[in-house]
Amino acid sequence: MSNTLIMRKSGGLGTTDSAVGMPALIVRAGGNAEMRFPELFAAQIRHRNTREAYLRAVRDFLDWAETEARIEDLLDIEPLHVAAWVETKTQTYEAQSVKQQLAALRHLFDWLVTGHVLHTNPASFVRGPKLSNTKGKTPILTPTEARKLIRSIPTDTLVGLRDRALIGLMIHTFAWVSAAVTMNVKDVYRKQEHLWVRLHEKGGKHHEMPCQHKLKECVQEYIEAAGLAEDPNGPLFRSVDRKTKQLGANRLDRQRAWAMIKRRAKKVGVDTPGICNHTFRGTGITAYQENPEAKLEHAPQMAAHSDPKTTRFYDRRSDQVSFDEVERIGI
């Protein structure tokens, strides 16, 4: 339940890590506002990552509105205030991030309008920054770098087997890290004489993928060595117990997975700037599409993308074309 929203008797909203009260503007509005605010995040936004991101954005805006715009009443928030806040965000955040933060405000104010707290949604009239990217910015690894990283992980410990299986899973199934770490042991199963994995995607959806032969070996070896088959309802990827330095019973979270990836990459000399959990999703998708025998129309299905345009953000084949072409400049 780490970083998961919880309700308190006082009506406050916070996380299990620290007590976090409601923004002052919401408290001063009282009544339905105090009731609707925690309801939105606790009951309406089911995906944890979205919930946390939206809560951060909403709190940031409401704190800014009170301290910087000198707004004392929730009803006094106007589109001009939202636009000014968006402008400040564009100075330090990428356009995609600002658009997400603006979406959080629209979601909140829509919820307050339907709860008769506000008459109109001041964020609905505000346009976000233009976003014209046709390619994502998350760094990916070359196949050589990916193999180097995986092969460098020692397999004489359970932690090493876990890390190899997790990275392999994200590469070969194009999985989000959140979909991977929320898997249970029973989500690795046999079907039609093959090993399959069941990924827990956004919105409570399940995405099933057969295991590539290298991934099959990594996952099976990890499960057998850790004795996880005896606990089918337990988490597949587990955190390390600080006392014993062995795998415990708690689920590995994405922050610890990120720390592990950075540590492993640095140790083996894979110095791709900004390497992160999401790197392996892009690495797998690009590697698949570089294969001349790959059927590109299958890539969105394998990545659980409803829109093929989303898959194209992960296609970095044009990078290699650019590198090859600039070498032709014969000066």
Secondary structure as GFF3:
##gff-version 3
##sequence-region A 1 331
A	DSSP	beta_strand	6	7	.	.	.	ID=ss1
A	DSSP	beta_strand	13	14	.	.	.	ID=ss2
A	DSSP	alpha_helix	24	29	.	.	.	ID=ss3
A	DSSP	alpha_helix	31	39	.	.	.	ID=ss4
A	DSSP	pi_helix	40	44	.	.	.	ID=ss5
A	DSSP	alpha_helix	48	67	.	.	.	ID=ss6
A	DSSP	three_ten_helix	74	76	.	.	.	ID=ss7
A	DSSP	alpha_helix	79	89	.	.	.	ID=ss8
A	DSSP	alpha_helix	95	114	.	.	.	ID=ss9
A	DSSP	alpha_helix	143	152	.	.	.	ID=ss10
A	DSSP	alpha_helix	158	173	.	.	.	ID=ss11
A	DSSP	alpha_helix	177	181	.	.	.	ID=ss12
A	DSSP	three_ten_helix	185	187	.	.	.	ID=ss13
A	DSSP	beta_strand	188	191	.	.	.	ID=ss14
A	DSSP	beta_strand	194	200	.	.	.	ID=ss15
A	DSSP	three_ten_helix	202	204	.	.	.	ID=ss16
A	DSSP	beta_strand	206	210	.	.	.	ID=ss17
A	DSSP	alpha_helix	213	226	.	.	.	ID=ss18
A	DSSP	three_ten_helix	228	230	.	.	.	ID=ss19
A	DSSP	beta_strand	238	240	.	.	.	ID=ss20
A	DSSP	beta_strand	247	251	.	.	.	ID=ss21
A	DSSP	alpha_helix	254	268	.	.	.	ID=ss22
A	DSSP	alpha_helix	279	290	.	.	.	ID=ss23
A	DSSP	three_ten_helix	296	298	.	.	.	ID=ss24
A	DSSP	alpha_helix	299	302	.	.	.	ID=ss25
A	DSSP	alpha_helix	308	312	.	.	.	ID=ss26
A	DSSP	alpha_helix	317	326	.	.	.	ID=ss27
###
